[in-house]
């Protein structure tokens, strides 16, 4: 699962709007939307804040990132 999808799913489970989560983690709603839609990896400190607010284990978030990176590496290797 892509990081953005995971964050979005967890946010929806907590019944938070993007604006609510963005405010709680101290970023703009636009930044959160970009993270969710375009699957941008957050910096570690932001990832920790997101996990705190959504009450998820940072390990679960990083597992999604690790999987995503592995998937991207495979795509790059296949292009070469």
Order of alpha helices (4+ residues) and beta strands (2+ residues): alpha-alpha-alpha-alpha-alpha
